[in-house]
Amino acid sequence: MKIIKNTLSIFAITTLMLGLNLSSCSSAADDVADAKEDVDSANKELDQAKEDLKIDMEVYRQETIEKILENENAIAEKRKLIETDKSALKAAHQKQIIDLETRNKELKDKLENYKGEGKENWEEFKKEFSHDMTEIGDALKDLTVNNTK
């Protein structure tokens, strides 16, 4: 009877240990599967974020190129107005036109040469670039305005 109890005890302990061992293996396998799923999900989110950034960059570039072209047209119109100008400010206005042309071209080159390096850098670039574009637009509007009235 004592041998049967010992055998049953050994069998019970062995079964318990085997069960614990198997459950910990499947738990580790589950952890690996969950981790792989998390990595796959993170990669998909990263890919989507990259695609969204690429689209945002392209849309902004197209919109900004249109504004740069509008600036070029406005500069050409102002240049024609200045050609017929008989005032003492003609030379100053011509200098301003050359400066605006240069700044507009520099912005165009800056936009074309920008290589995106993350969303934060892109947002900072857009903020500064938009500010510079606004300055040129304001300068064009103010050019040849008679403030001596």
Buried (B, 14 or more C-beta within 10 A) or exposed (E): EEEEEEEEEEEEEEEEEEEEEEEEEEEEEEEEEEEEEEEEEEEEEEEEEEEEBEEBBEEBEEEBEEBBEEBBEBBEEBBEEBEEBEEEBBEEBBEBBEEBBEBBEEBBEEBEEBEEEEBEEBEEBBEEBEEBBEEBBEBBEEBBEEEEE
